[in-house]
């Protein structure tokens, strides 16, 4: 064989291109597989039948991987022991798979549709120092509202129907990002409830909320501790207000046109 008969027919640029394609395909496969550590396997509409139908797709759900948490402890994902077995208080409007669900009770309280929430850890989010991250100003005494901003404390909170739902008593701040996260309102009977700041509009000496009506504020999920909020409680509070955009009154569920 003449010298160089093999190497002279090899295109180095083409080999590099093939190597890149192989690497990129492997990267896509790896990222797609890692993406299935949360929320998989999926459950089909036939999951309540025997045998249970679990949808994994390709590639399959990866083996559990253990991570060290910043404030101690570990977490393994995927965590098959945390299968969500909450009762779904809704029924399909049709018999075909994937049909929309129609609530059978109080959807805002039952966590259905836009009021659904994830089963997050029932513990407060923490700062780098290990202290609760979201707390009222009465606890975070080193925080204060900017003088240029309106102070909502003492303002009346009005729902989407224009009726009063409560009075703002305190402001909850995020110690890590130095922003307001919630307003603490006093509702009928003296109970305290949280109002996410992104659902509120402070204007004209009052706080206005479009998502829910005045009578709905006492139904906002309560906190277990008066001066801290857990990740799960945040999920439930946010879901309640979010669900109100559709479920607060029957007319919101009607066709737009």
C-alpha positions in Angstrom: 0.0 0.0 0.0 1.5 3.4 -0.9 2.5 5.7 1.9 -0.4 8.0 2.9 -3.0 6.0 1.0 -5.4 6.0 4.1 -4.6 9.4 5.7 -4.9 11.3 2.5 -8.6 10.4 2.2 -9.5 11.5 5.7 -11.1 14.9 6.1 -10.2 16.1 9.6 -12.9 18.8 9.5 -15.6 16.2 8.7 -14.4 14.0 11.6 -14.6 17.0 14.0 -18.1 17.6 12.7 -19.1 14.0 13.3 -17.6 14.1 16.8 -19.6 17.3 17.5 -22.8 15.6 16.4 -22.2 12.6 18.6 -21.4 14.9 21.6 -24.4 17.1 21.0 -26.8 14.1 20.7 -25.4 12.7 24.0 -25.8 16.1 25.6 -29.5 16.3 24.6 -30.1 12.7 25.8 -28.4 13.5 29.2 -30.3 16.8 29.8 -33.6 15.2 28.8 -33.0 12.4 31.2 -32.0 14.7 34.0 -35.1 16.7 33.4 -37.2 13.8 34.5 -36.0 13.9 38.1 -39.1 16.0 39.0 -42.6 15.2 37.9 -42.0 11.8 36.5 -43.3 9.2 35.8 -46.4 10.9 34.5 -49.8 9.4 35.3 -52.3 8.9 32.6 -56.1 9.3 32.9 -56.2 5.5 33.4 -53.8 5.6 36.4 -56.6 4.7 38.8 -57.1 1.4 37.1 -55.2 -1.8 37.6 -52.5 -2.1 36.6 -51.4 1.5 37.2 -50.4 3.3 34.1 -47.1 5.2 34.5 -45.7 7.1 31.5 -41.9 7.6 31.3 -41.2 8.0 27.7 -37.6 7.8 26.3 -35.2 7.9 28.0 -36.5 6.3 31.2 -36.6 8.1 34.5 -33.0 8.1 35.9 -32.0 6.3 39.1 -32.2 8.5 42.3 -29.4 10.9 42.9 -28.7 12.3 46.4 -27.9 16.0 46.9 -26.6 17.7 50.0 -28.7 20.6 51.2 -27.2 24.0 52.2 -28.5 23.9 55.8 -27.9 20.2 56.4 -29.7 17.0 55.4 -30.1 15.4 52.0 -32.7 15.0 49.3 -32.9 12.2 46.7 -34.6 12.7 43.3 -36.6 11.3 41.8 -38.3 10.5 45.1 -40.9 7.9 44.4 -42.0 7.9 48.1 -43.6 11.4 47.5 -46.2 10.2 45.0 -49.1 12.7 45.3 -52.2 10.8 46.3 -54.4 13.8 47.2 -58.0 13.3 46.2 -58.8 15.2 43.0 -62.2 16.9 43.7 -63.1 17.2 40.0 -64.5 15.0 37.3 -63.8 15.0 33.5 -66.4 16.8 31.4 -66.1 14.0 28.8 -65.0 10.4 28.5 -62.0 10.8 26.3 -58.5 11.0 27.8 -57.3 14.4 28.6 -60.7 15.9 28.9 -61.0 19.1 31.0 -61.9 18.7 34.7 -65.0 20.2 36.3 -64.7 21.0 40.0 -67.1 19.1 42.3 -66.6 21.3 45.4 -65.0 24.6 46.2 -62.2 24.7 43.6 -60.3 27.5 45.3 -60.0 25.5 48.5 -59.7 22.1 46.9 -56.7 23.0 44.8 -58.2 22.3 41.4 -57.3 23.8 38.0 -55.5 27.2 38.4 -55.9 26.8 42.1 -53.7 23.6 42.1 -50.5 23.6 44.1 -47.4 21.4 44.5 -46.7 19.5 47.7 -43.6 21.5 48.6 -41.7 21.0 51.9 -43.7 22.2 54.9 -40.8 24.3 56.3 -39.8 28.0 55.8 -37.3 29.0 53.1 -34.1 30.1 54.7 -31.4 32.8 54.2 -27.7 32.0 53.8 -27.4 32.5 57.6 -30.1 29.9 58.2 -32.9 32.3 59.4 -36.4 32.3 58.0 -36.3 34.3 54.7 -39.8 35.8 54.5 -40.9 37.4 57.7 -43.0 40.4 58.8 -41.4 43.8 59.4 -42.2 43.5 63.1 -39.6 40.6 63.1 -37.2 42.0 60.5 -36.6 45.2 62.4 -33.6 46.0 60.3 -35.9 46.4 57.3 -38.2 49.4 56.5 -40.4 50.6 53.7 -38.8 53.3 51.4 -40.0 56.8 52.2 -40.9 57.3 48.5 -43.4 54.3 48.6 -46.9 54.3 50.1 -47.1 52.5 53.4 -50.1 50.2 53.1 -50.4 49.5 56.8 -53.8 50.6 58.0 -55.3 50.6 54.5 -58.5 48.8 53.7 -58.3 45.9 51.2 -61.0 45.7 48.6 -61.9 42.6 46.5 -62.8 42.5 42.9 -66.4 43.2 43.6 -65.5 46.5 45.5 -66.4 45.1 48.9 -63.9 45.3 51.8 -62.1 42.2 52.8 -59.8 43.3 55.5 -57.3 45.8 56.7 -53.5 45.7 56.2 -51.7 45.2 59.5 -48.1 44.5 58.5 -45.8 44.0 55.6 -43.8 40.8 55.0 -40.3 41.2 53.4 -37.8 38.9 51.8 -34.6 39.2 53.8 -32.5 37.9 50.9 -33.7 40.2 48.2 -35.0 43.1 50.2 -38.4 43.3 48.6 -42.0 43.1 49.8 -43.5 39.6 49.3 -46.8 39.8 51.2 -49.2 42.1 53.0 -50.7 40.8 56.2 -54.3 41.6 56.5 -56.8 41.3 59.3 -60.1 39.8 58.2 -63.4 39.4 59.9 -63.1 37.9 63.3 -59.6 39.2 63.8 -57.8 36.4 61.9 -54.7 37.2 59.9 -54.2 36.2 56.3 -51.5 36.8 53.7 -52.0 38.7 50.5 -49.2 38.2 47.9 -48.0 41.6 46.8 -48.2 40.7 43.1 -51.9 40.2 43.4 -52.4 43.6 45.1 -52.4 47.2 43.8 -51.9 50.0 46.3 -53.6 53.1 44.9 -55.8 55.9 46.2 -55.1 55.2 49.8 -56.4 51.6 49.5 -55.3 48.1 48.4 -57.3 46.6 45.6 -57.3 42.9 44.6 -59.0 41.7 41.4 -58.6 38.0 41.7 -60.9 37.3 44.6 -64.0 39.0 46.1 -64.3 40.6 49.5 -66.0 37.6 51.0 -63.2 35.3 50.0 -60.4 36.8 52.2 -61.3 34.8 55.3 -60.9 31.6 53.2 -57.3 32.3 52.4 -55.2 29.4 53.8 -54.0 30.2 57.3 -50.4 29.9 58.6 -49.4 27.5 61.3 -47.0 30.1 62.8 -47.8 33.9 63.0 -44.3 35.1 62.1 -43.2 32.7 59.4 -44.5 31.0 56.3 -43.5 27.6 54.9 -42.9 26.7 51.3 -46.1 24.6 51.3 -48.1 27.5 52.8 -46.8 29.8 50.2 -47.9 27.4 47.5 -51.4 27.2 48.9 -51.8 31.0 49.4 -50.6 31.7 45.9 -52.9 29.1 44.4 -55.9 30.4 46.3 -55.5 33.9 44.8 -54.5 32.5 41.4 -57.6 30.3 41.3 -59.8 33.2 42.0 -59.1 34.6 38.6 -61.3 31.8 37.2 -63.4 30.5 40.1 -64.2 33.6 42.3 -67.5 34.1 40.5 -69.4 32.0 38.0 -69.2 34.6 35.2 -65.5 34.2 35.0 -65.9 30.6 33.8 -68.1 31.6 30.9 -66.8 31.9 27.3 -65.2 35.2 26.5 -67.0 35.5 23.2 
